[in-house]
Amino acid sequence: MDSALIPEGAKRCSFPKFAIGIAIVSAVVLWGVFAMFLCWFKGLNQTNMDDYYGFALWIWADLAVIAVGGGAFFTGLLRYIFKIDELKNIINFAVIIGFICYSSALLILAIDIGQPLRGWFIFWHANVHSMLTEVAFCLSAYFAVLTIEFIPNILENRQANKVPFFHHLAHNMHGVMAVFAATGAFLSFFHQGSLGGVAGVLYGRPFAVREGLLIWPWTFFLFTWSAAAFGPCFTLLVTKITETVTGKKLVKDNVVHLLAKISGWMIVTYIIAKIIDTIYWAMVTAPSLGFTLSHFYSNNGFYGYWILITEIVLCGVVPGAILIMKSTRENPTLRLVAIILGTIGICLNRWVMVLQIMAVPVMSFDTWALYFPSWQEIATTILPVAYGIILISVAYRYLPVFPQEQELNTIEPVSKTE
Amino acid sequence: MFPFSFEWAWDIGHMVFFGGFWYAVSILGAGMTFCILKAAYDTMNDSGDSHH
């Protein structure tokens, strides 16, 4: 039925099977959209946010998808600026994942602001001293970069590419892609960093506040570094999931090994910096503000030392060690364990830096404030996941996302693709 | 956001922040304008020799 749109020589499932899959995931999207409209029409009383939790599940989801979406800017930087040619075989997919992550982040923010009709105020009436203003500007501009990076892949669709203008446009955009990638890296450095900087400058929150360099707290640099380190892990994880679902090998092992190796070394360097930062904060910064380390990890029903150890050791040191050693990196099972742990680790870091900050008591008369999201918050957070599944499914079906797919899989005649 | 907005001030904060922002947007705008104009030119003079 849609065989004319499928990349030449590629084998895809039948259209009814594809449509049924999309319909199932669309039901989840509709659930999320319903919750989204509830939030827009009835207001933020639909959430469990309160005076303690001005930042809650949505902001965690926002920071998490932006961090894991960092694979796009870092892979683009390596491919176009550092000229690592092997990565051309995974860059399209990294861009699509980044596009999904950043569009999801913008969607979540559009719900979170509660009054979307005034969303443009942050741009028009910009407070240039706010790190969140910098995030809003860089996030929007980088989403434009990701859209620009995604367009050539869309124009390479079998039918679109027959239109001469589209064919030439895709070709020309490839020609100047290094300029766009460099701009994307510039924007990503600042918005990833500023998201961490927001936590680091919370002087009233001893759990978050950090010293730093000039106007930037250390969390600024840690957030950028961690996004570049763990973002490729997420790219590799989604690639593996796509390979499992499609039952095909889509990217050659040497490309996966290379990206895993780079990610591994980035994780190791990041986690060393993170450990030094944590020790300095625990031994110097927090005590200077009148707090001991145990204050942040005791006397409550959820946040214990386990979360610190899980984030830094289990989901930081372990994946880093697995990915830097050739023998473990090239073992598919161990590599999968490492990229899963890495992805969990970066999400856990963002959880701690958003939600644990809000939970810790600050005043002597205060108590721990734990929070559980409402179903509307959960539905609108799952919404981007379902949207991502749909976009990846459609892109995989109709666009030449993986240049090595045909080489790695037995090609059947086009007439048998349906 | 613009010098004609009432909050605008010619201070270092505005110049650095918006200087960086408009610089990035200008690069994106110029890059896309170049690509679109060149694609239109290539289409009109359809050489058919572009491959990627």
Interface residues (C-beta under 8 A of the other chain):
Chain A: F123 W124 H125 A126 V128 H129 T133 E134 F137 A141 A144 V145 I148 P152 P164 F165 H167 H168 L169 A170 H171 N172 M173 H174 G175 V176 V179 F180 T183 F186 L187 F190
Chain B: M1 S5 E7 G13 H14 V16 F17 F18 G20 F21 A24 V25 I27 L28 G31 M32 F34 C35 I36 K38 A39 A40 D42 T43 D46 S50 H51 H52
